[in-house]
Structure formats: C-alpha cells, structure tokens
Amino acid sequence: MEAACRKNFRIVIKGAGEMATGIAHRLFMANFKNIIMTEISKPICVRRTVAFSEAVYKKKTEVEEVTAEYAENLREVFDIWQKEHIAVMVDSKWGVVWELKPDVVVDAIMAKKNIGTRKDEAPIVIGVGPGFRAPSDVHAAIESNRGHHLGRTIYNGSTEAHTGIPGPTMGYTKERVLRAPHSGTIKHVRDIGSEVKKGDLILYVGKTLVFASIDGILRGLIREIDVAANEKIADIDPRGNKEYCYTITEKARAIGGGVLEALLHLYGAV
C-alpha cells in the first residue's frame, strides 16, 4: 500500500483509552494519518498519561510525540487531519461511522464483549479483545489477553474469554490494581509518577480512604470524577520505573501491531 494511499485512508477507532491509544499511535507511525477516535463525554481512564482520551478534558494531548486534538464536529476533524494530528470526538453512539463512511473501523473499547460493532460499518472492521469472532461479526479479531497469543490476528475464530485477572508484573496481578470500594467522587492524595509504599494513602472515594496494596510507582490514576463501585481507579507498577508512566506498554504495542497486520492483510481483499 503506497504511503500516499495510507494517508488518505479514513480510520475510526472506537475508544481512546490506553489500548486504543496504542493502536492509534502504531497506525499513525505507519503513515495512516486520518484517524478519529470516539469517546464518551467523561472518559474513564486510569493510565491517562498514555491515553488520547485526555483530549476530551484538555482539548489537546500528546503521547510519545503524537498529538491528538478534540473535535466538536466533522469540519474540525478535517482541520485536525490537515495538521497531521489525531482527532478525538465525543460520540458514544458512533454516529461518525455513518457520517464519515470510513475505510476502517476498529472497536478498541475493551468492553469485554462486542457491544454492537458490525461488519457492515466499513470495508475493514477489526475487533479487539474478548467477544469478537471473525469473519462472522468482524473481518479480523485481535487477541488482547496476555500470554502466548497476545496481539495475534485472528481471521477465522474467536478471541479468548475475559479472565478478570490483570496480567502479572513481577508476580503481582490483582494487587497492582486499586478499585473503588463503592460509588463516589474521587479525590487525589498522590499524583501519577509518585513512589508509594504498601499502606500509603493514594486517594479518597467519597470519604473512604484507599491505600496502596504494594510498593511501587503510581503508574495510573483516574481523574477526580464520579465512579461506580468496583471501577478501576489506580495502577501501581512494582518495577519502580517512572518512565513506564509516560510510555505505551508492550501490551498496547502488541495489540497495535495486530491491528496494523489486519489492516494491511485485508486491504487487498476490499
């Protein structure tokens, strides 16, 4: 596929969180420049230093030297593309898919199931994570569970079921992730990048104190917003490297590579 053709490809990515951002970044660096990402009005993201969803709050954000800007409408999307930036739009119903008529749709919402993505949304439709089957409901599905098949592109079959257990880091799994003990409003005590010890106060949910469960670096921290009970609200990395707070993970890069493979593989068939 020639570089000029790649630049003209229109890609809609559903979601703009951590994994969706890894996908968008990899496609952008492969010279697919016309990317728009859809989000809800108040994105819920813990690893927000590496999430283009932050553009909804900040109007502009950057991840590893790639810039994303918030767009109110399609006219602004085209203006953002002229600057070779990624566009982010609040569009929980994915109306832009039908308005824009993109060449590619990628469902990277990571909802643990398919919540409505269909093959007729674009010539190439790719689903990421549990709940997608190719070629019945998408043209390709990307494995998102950590392990031997992470990032695998599936053209005939399903992705693995959601395990409910975070991937291990230095032997830690569920301990790495802090969750809301009940619904309420978040109030920060620590910032992303802070060194923490087990038992340190990290944040409040309403009036309830939430403490670090292990030693490490506070790699992710949800914004000060209202959350539901059991919502993921913080992420502690036991490796202790602050750089990891601001760079795309190996998981997101692997998934992004799978999406890129699917796009290039399927291009000749449409």
C-alpha positions in Angstrom: 0.0 0.0 0.0 1.6 3.3 -1.1 2.3 5.9 1.6 0.0 8.5 -0.1 -2.8 6.0 -0.1 -2.3 5.3 3.6 -2.6 9.0 4.4 -6.0 9.2 2.6 -7.4 6.1 4.5 -10.1 7.2 6.9 -10.0 5.2 10.2 -12.5 5.3 13.0 -11.3 3.8 16.3 -14.0 3.3 18.9 -12.5 4.2 22.2 -9.5 6.4 23.1 -8.2 4.8 26.2 -4.8 3.1 26.8 -5.2 0.2 24.4 -6.9 2.3 21.7 -4.2 4.8 22.0 -1.5 2.2 21.4 -3.4 1.1 18.3 -3.8 4.7 17.0 -0.1 5.5 17.7 1.1 2.4 15.8 -1.2 3.2 12.8 -0.2 6.8 12.8 3.5 5.9 12.8 2.8 3.6 9.9 1.6 6.6 7.9 -2.1 6.2 8.5 -2.8 9.8 9.4 -6.6 10.2 9.1 -7.6 8.8 12.4 -10.6 9.8 14.5 -11.3 8.2 17.9 -14.7 8.3 19.6 -15.2 8.6 23.4 -17.9 9.1 26.0 -18.4 12.6 27.4 -16.5 11.8 30.6 -13.8 9.2 29.7 -12.9 6.8 32.5 -9.2 6.0 32.1 -6.6 5.2 34.7 -3.4 5.3 32.5 -4.4 8.8 31.3 -0.8 9.9 30.6 -0.8 7.5 27.7 -4.4 7.9 26.6 -5.7 10.2 23.8 -9.0 10.3 25.7 -7.4 13.1 27.7 -8.1 15.4 24.7 -11.7 15.4 25.8 -10.7 17.1 29.0 -7.6 19.1 27.9 -8.6 19.8 24.2 -5.1 18.6 23.2 -2.8 15.9 24.4 0.4 14.2 23.3 1.6 10.6 23.7 5.1 9.7 22.5 5.3 12.7 20.2 2.0 12.1 18.5 -0.7 14.8 19.2 -4.4 14.3 19.5 -7.0 17.1 19.5 -10.6 17.3 20.5 -13.1 17.9 17.7 -16.7 19.2 18.1 -17.7 18.1 14.5 -16.5 16.7 11.3 -15.4 20.0 9.9 -13.0 20.3 12.9 -11.9 16.7 12.3 -10.8 17.6 8.8 -8.9 20.6 10.1 -7.1 18.5 12.7 -6.2 16.0 10.0 -4.6 18.8 7.9 -2.2 19.4 10.8 -1.4 15.6 10.9 -2.9 15.2 14.3 -5.3 12.5 15.5 -8.9 13.7 16.2 -10.9 12.7 19.2 -14.7 13.3 19.3 -17.4 12.6 21.9 -19.6 10.1 20.1 -20.9 7.3 22.3 -23.4 6.2 19.6 -20.6 6.1 16.8 -22.6 8.4 14.5 -19.4 9.4 12.9 -19.1 5.9 11.3 -22.2 6.6 9.2 -21.4 10.3 8.5 -17.7 9.7 7.6 -18.1 6.4 5.8 -14.5 5.3 6.9 -12.3 2.7 5.2 -11.6 1.1 8.5 -13.4 0.7 11.9 -11.5 -0.6 14.9 -13.5 -1.5 18.0 -11.0 -0.9 20.9 -13.5 -0.1 23.6 -12.3 -3.1 25.6 -15.8 -3.8 26.9 -15.0 -7.5 27.3 -17.7 -8.2 24.8 -19.0 -6.9 21.4 -21.5 -4.1 22.2 -22.7 -3.5 18.7 -19.9 -3.4 16.2 -20.8 -4.9 12.8 -19.1 -5.9 9.6 -21.2 -3.5 7.5 -19.7 -0.4 9.3 -16.7 -0.3 6.9 -14.9 -2.3 4.2 -12.5 -3.4 7.0 -13.8 -3.9 10.6 -11.5 -5.1 13.3 -12.5 -6.1 16.9 -10.0 -6.0 19.8 -10.4 -8.2 22.8 -13.0 -10.7 24.1 -16.3 -11.1 22.4 -15.3 -10.9 18.7 -15.5 -13.6 16.1 -14.1 -13.4 12.6 -15.3 -13.5 9.9 -18.9 -13.6 11.2 -19.1 -10.2 13.0 -15.8 -8.6 12.2 -13.2 -9.2 9.4 -10.5 -9.7 11.9 -10.2 -10.1 15.7 -7.2 -9.2 17.8 -6.2 -11.2 20.9 -5.8 -8.9 24.0 -5.2 -11.4 26.8 -1.6 -11.6 27.9 0.3 -14.8 27.1 1.4 -16.7 24.1 -1.2 -15.3 21.7 -1.2 -11.6 22.8 -1.5 -9.4 19.7 -2.4 -12.4 17.4 -4.6 -11.5 14.4 -7.5 -14.0 14.0 -9.2 -14.2 10.6 -11.2 -17.3 11.4 -12.2 -17.8 15.0 -12.7 -16.0 18.3 -10.6 -14.2 20.8 -10.1 -15.7 24.3 -12.7 -15.1 27.0 -12.0 -12.3 29.6 -10.1 -13.8 32.5 -10.9 -11.0 35.0 -7.3 -11.1 36.3 -4.7 -8.4 35.4 -1.5 -9.6 33.7 1.3 -10.4 36.1 4.1 -7.9 36.7 6.9 -9.2 39.0 4.4 -11.8 40.2 1.7 -9.3 41.1 -1.7 -9.5 39.4 -4.8 -8.2 41.2 -2.7 -6.4 43.8 -1.5 -4.0 41.2 -4.9 -2.6 40.6 -6.9 -0.4 43.0 -10.7 -0.5 42.6 -13.4 1.8 44.1 -14.9 0.2 47.2 -18.2 1.8 46.4 -19.6 4.6 44.1 -18.5 8.1 44.9 -16.3 11.1 43.9 -12.5 10.6 43.5 -10.2 12.9 45.4 -6.4 12.5 44.8 -3.8 12.4 47.5 -0.9 11.2 45.3 0.0 12.0 41.7 0.9 9.8 38.8 4.6 9.0 39.0 4.7 9.1 42.8 6.7 6.4 44.6 4.5 4.6 47.1 4.8 2.0 49.8 2.2 -0.6 50.7 -0.3 1.1 53.1 0.3 4.7 51.8 -2.9 6.7 51.2 -3.5 7.1 47.5 -6.9 8.7 47.2 -10.4 9.0 48.5 -13.6 7.7 47.1 -16.1 9.9 48.8 -15.0 9.8 52.4 -13.4 6.4 52.1 -9.6 6.1 52.2 -7.9 3.9 49.6 -4.4 2.7 50.3 -1.6 1.2 48.2 -1.6 -2.5 48.2 2.0 -3.0 47.2 5.3 -0.9 46.8 6.0 0.7 43.5 5.3 3.7 41.2 1.8 5.1 40.8 1.6 4.4 37.1 -2.1 5.2 36.6 -4.7 7.3 38.5 -8.2 8.1 37.4 -9.3 11.7 37.2 -11.2 13.3 40.0 -14.6 12.2 38.7 -17.6 10.2 39.9 -17.1 6.5 39.7 -19.1 3.3 40.2 -18.4 0.6 42.7 -15.5 -1.7 41.7 -14.3 0.8 39.0 -10.6 0.6 38.4 -9.2 3.8 39.9 -5.4 3.3 40.2 -2.5 1.2 38.9 0.7 0.5 40.8 3.8 -0.7 38.9 6.1 -2.7 41.2 9.1 -2.3 38.8 9.6 1.2 40.1 10.5 2.9 36.7 8.8 6.3 36.3 9.4 6.2 32.5 6.7 3.5 32.3 4.1 6.0 33.5 4.5 8.0 30.3 5.2 5.4 27.6 2.9 2.9 25.8 3.0 -0.6 27.2 4.2 -3.7 25.5 0.6 -5.0 25.6 -0.7 -2.0 23.7 2.1 -2.1 21.2 1.5 -5.8 20.5 -2.3 -5.2 20.0 -1.5 -2.2 17.8 0.8 -4.4 15.7 -2.0 -7.0 15.3 -4.4 -4.3 14.1 -1.8 -3.0 11.7 -1.3 -6.5 10.3 -5.0 -7.0 9.9 -5.4 -3.7 8.0 -2.6 -4.4 5.6 -3.6 -8.0 5.1 -7.3 -7.2 4.4 -6.6 -4.1 2.3 -6.1 -6.2 -0.8 -9.4 -8.0 -0.3 -11.6 -5.0 -0.3 
